[in-house]
Amino acid sequence: MRHNFGAGPCILPQEVFKQASQAVLDFKDGLSILEISHRTPEFEAVVSEMVSLVKELLNVPSGYSVLLLQGGASMQFAMVPMNLLPEGKSAAYLDTGVWANKAIKEVKNFGTANVVASSKDSNYSFIPKNFEVPVDSAYFHYTSNNTIYGTELFDLPEVNVPVVCDMSSDIMSRPIDVSKYDLIYAGAQKNIGPAGLTIVIVKDEILGKTGRSIPSMLDYRLHIEGGSMYNTPPVFSIYTAMLNLRWLRSKGGVAEMEKENIAKARALYTEIDRNSLFKGACAVEDRSRMNVCFVMENPELEKPFLKYADENGFEGLKGHRSVGGFRASMYNALPITSVHALVELMQSFEEKYK
């Protein structure tokens, strides 16, 4: 058995893999999910159930639309200002990492990005606090979890403008109050399903106010009107994500999942803080539950530890080049037994090298 701590695409439950693989062979009357028309009643039912599951699990209020799009969060970096930022206006952005910075760069094509705070000078090792968002901002944008640096923002900042959030790597990991957001987007490949699908949850009333002409494929309103089928959707990704959200609901939903995620994070961070060979890579108060980043007290031991981990069945622990060291990504489907196994691995490595 290998323990998959990879940062994405995500680990999925074994039962989801089995159900999805069966559908590849036979989804309906001997036809594969890979060849079925997206216009069949059977697949339209899949889309309907997927949207219903997102609404149910996140308690999405009325007045919001759930879209199943493509292009990843990277496409949303441009779609958000294109649809929400009037010409000549500015939007407020919190710079907490690579992905937030990429979102900021896209705004210049449509208006001005006002960076209200940044932790770039500290290599994004903490979440900025006590910043102010100008009340004339078209919206405030932030990234809730920073996969590369291992920081997470759990509480929505108090602002008096519409709020947009990139939740790609922690959506469905804990309850959120959707009514406090005007637009949420998330690439599916962390906690929802395979790569190729992007979830957008948007308050309907904020759309259509920019005064600009928007290309059809990039206009949220047309995707709402088309029921996420303005063009051929990512059929297999949607189907597998639907299976995964069924599994999540069977586990007790996001509230129960949060309890498991807290337990997993607590177990690993406790060992990092105890172990004489390792130390955390970011501010304690901003530690992510999804992506635990840590380094060696002695950098010369990093390669031996990665080799030791690989020999003992651990996958995906190498840290991003921006931080170095290690990154243990612990998305919803990662069992706590894998975390306990990693803790034991770290303890045995300490015995060898202390």
Order of alpha helices (4+ residues) and beta strands (2+ residues): beta-alpha-alpha-beta-alpha-beta-alpha-beta-beta-beta-beta-beta-beta-beta-alpha-alpha-alpha-beta-beta-alpha-beta-beta-alpha
